Amino acid sequence: MKYYTSMQDIINEVDLILARSEGEYDIEAIAYEVARTRDTGQRIADRFYITEDEDEFWDAAMRHALD
């Protein structure tokens, strides 16, 4: 599992995953839906991650498909 330091990192990762589908999905909405947080005992470092469940990711993507 890859951890990120900010929501912008998550948004960028979702954008990379869906790069071939430019304009077909609401990237930010998907990022906020699949982002998870963990308590690291630190303020920022490695707080966010994307769920490992690929089905959950693609379900979120389909819910945020743009018409």
ZATOR-493563 format. One record per atom (N, C-alpha, C): residue number from 1; residue in three letters; atom name; x, y, z. Coordinates in Angstrom, 1 decimal. Last residue first. Example, Ala and Ser with C-alpha at 12.3 -4.5 7.8 and 13.67 -1.06 7.14 Angstrom:
2
SETOR:seq:type:atom:X:Y:Z
SETOR:2:ser:N:12.8:-2.2:7.1
SETOR:2:ser:CA:13.7:-1.1:7.1
SETOR:2:ser:C:12.9:0.0:7.9
SETOR:1:ala:N:13.2:-5.7:7.8
SETOR:1:ala:CA:12.3:-4.5:7.8
SETOR:1:ala:C:13.2:-3.3:7.8
This chain:
67
SETOR:seq:type:atom:X:Y:Z
SETOR:67:asp:N:-21.4:12.8:-17.6
SETOR:67:asp:CA:-22.2:12.5:-18.7
SETOR:67:asp:C:-21.8:13.3:-19.9
SETOR:66:leu:N:-18.8:11.4:-15.6
SETOR:66:leu:CA:-19.5:12.6:-16.2
SETOR:66:leu:C:-20.2:12.2:-17.4
SETOR:65:ala:N:-18.8:9.2:-12.9
SETOR:65:ala:CA:-18.6:9.4:-14.3
SETOR:65:ala:C:-19.4:10.6:-14.8
SETOR:64:his:N:-19.0:8.5:-10.2
SETOR:64:his:CA:-18.6:9.9:-10.6
SETOR:64:his:C:-18.2:10.1:-12.0
SETOR:63:arg:N:-19.6:5.9:-10.1
SETOR:63:arg:CA:-20.5:6.8:-9.5
SETOR:63:arg:C:-20.2:8.3:-9.9
SETOR:62:met:N:-17.2:4.8:-11.2
SETOR:62:met:CA:-18.5:4.8:-12.0
SETOR:62:met:C:-19.5:5.7:-11.5
SETOR:61:ala:N:-15.4:5.3:-9.1
SETOR:61:ala:CA:-15.2:5.9:-10.4
SETOR:61:ala:C:-16.5:5.9:-11.3
SETOR:60:ala:N:-16.5:3.6:-7.2
SETOR:60:ala:CA:-16.5:5.1:-7.0
SETOR:60:ala:C:-16.3:5.8:-8.3
SETOR:59:asp:N:-16.0:1.2:-8.4
SETOR:59:asp:CA:-17.4:1.5:-8.1
SETOR:59:asp:C:-17.5:3.0:-7.9
SETOR:58:trp:N:-13.2:1.3:-8.5
SETOR:58:trp:CA:-13.9:1.4:-9.8
SETOR:58:trp:C:-15.4:1.6:-9.5
SETOR:57:phe:N:-12.6:1.1:-5.7
SETOR:57:phe:CA:-12.2:2.2:-6.5
SETOR:57:phe:C:-13.0:2.4:-7.8
SETOR:56:glu:N:-13.8:-1.4:-5.1
SETOR:56:glu:CA:-14.3:-0.2:-4.5
SETOR:56:glu:C:-13.9:1.1:-5.2
SETOR:55:asp:N:-12.2:-3.1:-6.6
SETOR:55:asp:CA:-13.6:-3.0:-6.9
SETOR:55:asp:C:-14.2:-1.7:-6.3
SETOR:54:glu:N:-9.7:-2.8:-5.3
SETOR:54:glu:CA:-9.9:-2.3:-6.7
SETOR:54:glu:C:-11.3:-2.1:-7.0
SETOR:53:asp:N:-8.8:-2.1:-2.2
SETOR:53:asp:CA:-9.9:-2.8:-2.9
SETOR:53:asp:C:-10.1:-2.2:-4.3
SETOR:52:glu:N:-7.1:-0.5:-0.9
SETOR:52:glu:CA:-6.5:-1.5:-1.7
SETOR:52:glu:C:-7.5:-2.2:-2.5
SETOR:51:thr:N:-7.6:3.1:-0.8
SETOR:51:thr:CA:-8.0:1.7:-0.4
SETOR:51:thr:C:-7.4:0.7:-1.4
SETOR:50:ile:N:-4.9:5.2:-0.5
SETOR:50:ile:CA:-6.1:4.8:-1.4
SETOR:50:ile:C:-6.4:3.4:-1.0
SETOR:49:tyr:N:-4.1:7.3:2.3
SETOR:49:tyr:CA:-3.8:6.2:1.4
SETOR:49:tyr:C:-5.1:5.9:0.6
SETOR:48:phe:N:-2.5:9.7:4.4
SETOR:48:phe:CA:-3.5:9.3:3.5
SETOR:48:phe:C:-3.1:8.1:2.7
SETOR:47:arg:N:-0.2:10.3:5.9
SETOR:47:arg:CA:-1.5:10.2:6.6
SETOR:47:arg:C:-2.5:9.5:5.7
SETOR:46:asp:N:2.6:10.9:5.7
SETOR:46:asp:CA:2.0:9.6:5.3
SETOR:46:asp:C:0.7:9.3:6.0
SETOR:45:ala:N:2.9:13.6:7.8
SETOR:45:ala:CA:3.6:12.6:7.1
SETOR:45:ala:C:2.8:11.3:6.9
SETOR:44:ile:N:1.4:15.4:9.6
SETOR:44:ile:CA:1.2:15.3:8.2
SETOR:44:ile:C:1.7:14.0:7.5
SETOR:43:arg:N:1.7:15.0:12.4
SETOR:43:arg:CA:0.8:15.9:11.9
SETOR:43:arg:C:0.4:15.7:10.4
SETOR:42:gln:N:1.7:11.7:13.8
SETOR:42:gln:CA:2.4:12.9:13.3
SETOR:42:gln:C:1.4:13.7:12.7
SETOR:41:gly:N:0.4:9.5:14.4
SETOR:41:gly:CA:1.0:10.2:15.5
SETOR:41:gly:C:1.7:11.4:15.1
SETOR:40:thr:N:-1.0:8.5:12.3
SETOR:40:thr:CA:0.4:8.2:12.4
SETOR:40:thr:C:1.1:8.7:13.6
SETOR:39:asp:N:-4.0:7.3:11.6
SETOR:39:asp:CA:-3.3:8.1:12.6
SETOR:39:asp:C:-1.9:7.6:12.7
SETOR:38:arg:N:-5.1:7.6:8.2
SETOR:38:arg:CA:-4.6:6.8:9.3
SETOR:38:arg:C:-3.9:7.7:10.3
SETOR:37:thr:N:-7.7:7.8:5.8
SETOR:37:thr:CA:-6.7:8.4:6.7
SETOR:37:thr:C:-6.3:7.4:7.7
SETOR:36:arg:N:-8.5:7.3:2.4
SETOR:36:arg:CA:-8.6:6.9:3.7
SETOR:36:arg:C:-7.5:7.6:4.5
SETOR:35:ala:N:-10.2:8.0:-0.6
SETOR:35:ala:CA:-9.1:8.3:0.3
SETOR:35:ala:C:-9.5:7.8:1.7
SETOR:34:val:N:-12.4:7.6:-2.2
SETOR:34:val:CA:-11.6:6.5:-1.9
SETOR:34:val:C:-10.4:6.8:-1.0
SETOR:33:glu:N:-13.7:10.2:-2.2
SETOR:33:glu:CA:-14.4:9.0:-1.8
SETOR:33:glu:C:-13.5:7.8:-1.5
SETOR:32:tyr:N:-11.7:11.9:-3.1
SETOR:32:tyr:CA:-12.2:12.1:-1.7
SETOR:32:tyr:C:-13.0:10.9:-1.3
SETOR:31:ala:N:-11.4:10.9:-5.7
SETOR:31:ala:CA:-10.2:10.9:-4.8
SETOR:31:ala:C:-10.8:11.0:-3.3
SETOR:30:ile:N:-13.9:11.4:-6.9
SETOR:30:ile:CA:-13.4:10.0:-6.7
SETOR:30:ile:C:-12.3:10.0:-5.6
SETOR:29:ala:N:-13.8:14.2:-6.9
SETOR:29:ala:CA:-14.9:13.4:-6.1
SETOR:29:ala:C:-14.5:12.0:-5.9
SETOR:28:glu:N:-11.6:14.7:-8.5
SETOR:28:glu:CA:-11.6:15.1:-7.1
SETOR:28:glu:C:-12.7:14.3:-6.3
SETOR:27:ile:N:-12.5:13.6:-11.1
SETOR:27:ile:CA:-11.3:13.1:-10.4
SETOR:27:ile:C:-11.3:13.4:-8.9
SETOR:26:asp:N:-15.1:12.7:-12.6
SETOR:26:asp:CA:-14.9:13.8:-11.6
SETOR:26:asp:C:-13.7:13.3:-10.7
SETOR:25:tyr:N:-14.5:11.5:-15.9
SETOR:25:tyr:CA:-14.7:11.3:-14.5
SETOR:25:tyr:C:-14.4:12.6:-13.7
SETOR:24:glu:N:-13.8:12.2:-18.5
SETOR:24:glu:CA:-14.9:11.3:-18.3
SETOR:24:glu:C:-15.3:11.1:-16.9
SETOR:23:gly:N:-11.5:13.7:-18.9
SETOR:23:gly:CA:-12.8:14.4:-19.1
SETOR:23:gly:C:-14.0:13.5:-18.8
SETOR:22:glu:N:-9.6:11.0:-19.8
SETOR:22:glu:CA:-9.6:12.4:-19.5
SETOR:22:glu:C:-11.0:13.0:-19.9
SETOR:21:ser:N:-8.8:8.4:-19.6
SETOR:21:ser:CA:-10.2:8.7:-19.7
SETOR:21:ser:C:-10.4:10.2:-19.4
SETOR:20:arg:N:-6.2:8.0:-19.2
SETOR:20:arg:CA:-6.7:7.7:-20.6
SETOR:20:arg:C:-8.1:8.1:-20.7
SETOR:19:ala:N:-5.9:8.6:-16.5
SETOR:19:ala:CA:-5.4:9.5:-17.5
SETOR:19:ala:C:-5.9:9.3:-18.9
SETOR:18:leu:N:-6.6:7.3:-14.1
SETOR:18:leu:CA:-7.7:7.6:-15.1
SETOR:18:leu:C:-7.2:8.5:-16.3
SETOR:17:ile:N:-4.3:7.3:-12.7
SETOR:17:ile:CA:-5.0:6.0:-12.9
SETOR:17:ile:C:-6.0:6.2:-14.1
SETOR:16:leu:N:-3.7:10.0:-12.5
SETOR:16:leu:CA:-2.9:9.2:-13.2
SETOR:16:leu:C:-3.5:7.9:-13.6
SETOR:15:asp:N:-5.9:10.8:-10.8
SETOR:15:asp:CA:-5.7:11.4:-12.2
SETOR:15:asp:C:-4.8:10.5:-13.0
SETOR:14:val:N:-5.2:9.5:-8.5
SETOR:14:val:CA:-6.4:9.1:-9.2
SETOR:14:val:C:-6.4:9.6:-10.7
SETOR:13:glu:N:-2.8:10.9:-7.9
SETOR:13:glu:CA:-2.8:9.5:-8.2
SETOR:13:glu:C:-4.0:9.0:-8.9
SETOR:12:asn:N:-3.8:13.5:-7.5
SETOR:12:asn:CA:-2.9:13.3:-8.6
SETOR:12:asn:C:-2.8:11.8:-8.9
SETOR:11:ile:N:-5.4:13.0:-5.2
SETOR:11:ile:CA:-6.0:13.5:-6.4
SETOR:11:ile:C:-5.1:13.2:-7.6
SETOR:10:ile:N:-3.4:12.3:-3.4
SETOR:10:ile:CA:-4.4:11.3:-3.8
SETOR:10:ile:C:-5.1:11.7:-5.1
SETOR:9:asp:N:-2.0:14.7:-3.3
SETOR:9:asp:CA:-1.3:13.5:-3.7
SETOR:9:asp:C:-2.3:12.5:-4.2
SETOR:8:gln:N:-4.0:16.3:-2.2
SETOR:8:gln:CA:-3.6:16.6:-3.5
SETOR:8:gln:C:-2.8:15.4:-4.1
SETOR:7:met:N:-4.1:15.3:0.4
SETOR:7:met:CA:-5.2:15.0:-0.5
SETOR:7:met:C:-4.8:15.3:-1.9
SETOR:6:ser:N:-0.8:14.2:1.4
SETOR:6:ser:CA:-1.9:15.2:1.2
SETOR:6:ser:C:-3.0:14.7:0.3
SETOR:5:thr:N:1.0:12.2:1.6
SETOR:5:thr:CA:1.0:13.2:2.6
SETOR:5:thr:C:-0.1:14.2:2.5
SETOR:4:tyr:N:0.4:8.6:1.2
SETOR:4:tyr:CA:0.5:10.0:0.7
SETOR:4:tyr:C:0.5:11.0:1.8
SETOR:3:tyr:N:1.4:5.2:0.7
SETOR:3:tyr:CA:0.9:6.3:1.6
SETOR:3:tyr:C:1.2:7.6:1.0
SETOR:2:lys:N:0.6:2.2:-0.8
SETOR:2:lys:CA:1.3:3.4:-0.9
SETOR:2:lys:C:0.6:4.5:-0.1
SETOR:1:met:N:0.8:-1.2:0.0
SETOR:1:met:CA:0.0:0.0:0.0
SETOR:1:met:C:0.9:1.2:0.0
